[in-house]
Amino acid sequence: MAISQELLDILACPACKADVKLTADGKGLKCVSCHRVYPIRDDIPVMLIEEATVEPPEAGKGR
């Protein structure tokens, strides 16, 4: 089961409160502002700051 759009619409990054988007591989939620990636385990997003990894911004989408 995938993460529903309704759930994605209400989730926010716990660190900076910005929106999160599903990663290309569908295995995480990436913050659009601070670029933390929160893992998805057993179809459940783990929205804990200490579980997140930080990835660089996508190429061509720098600030």
C-alpha positions in Angstrom: 0.0 0.0 0.0 1.4 3.4 -1.0 1.2 6.6 1.0 -2.1 8.3 0.2 -2.2 11.8 -1.2 -4.4 12.9 1.7 -1.7 11.9 4.1 1.0 13.6 2.1 -1.1 16.8 2.1 -1.1 17.0 5.9 2.4 15.9 6.7 5.1 18.5 7.3 8.8 18.3 8.2 9.1 18.2 12.0 12.4 20.1 11.8 11.3 23.2 9.8 7.6 22.6 9.2 7.9 22.8 5.3 6.1 20.4 3.0 7.5 16.9 2.3 7.3 15.1 -1.0 7.6 11.4 -1.9 11.1 10.5 -3.1 11.5 9.1 -6.6 12.1 5.6 -5.3 9.1 5.8 -3.0 11.1 4.8 0.1 11.1 8.2 1.9 9.6 11.6 2.2 11.9 14.6 1.4 11.5 18.0 2.9 11.4 20.7 0.2 13.2 23.2 2.4 15.9 21.5 4.6 16.2 18.4 2.4 15.9 15.9 5.2 14.6 12.5 4.0 12.4 10.6 6.4 12.2 6.9 5.8 9.0 4.9 5.1 9.0 1.6 6.8 6.1 -0.9 6.3 4.1 1.9 4.5 4.5 4.1 7.6 6.4 7.4 7.4 8.9 7.7 10.3 8.8 11.4 10.9 11.5 11.6 13.6 14.3 14.1 13.1 16.9 11.6 14.4 15.8 9.0 11.8 16.2 11.4 8.9 19.2 11.7 6.6 20.1 15.0 4.8 20.4 14.9 1.1 21.6 17.8 -1.2 19.0 19.6 -3.2 18.2 18.1 -6.6 20.3 19.3 -9.5 18.9 22.3 -11.2 16.7 23.2 -8.2 19.1 25.1 -6.1 18.1 28.2 -4.1 
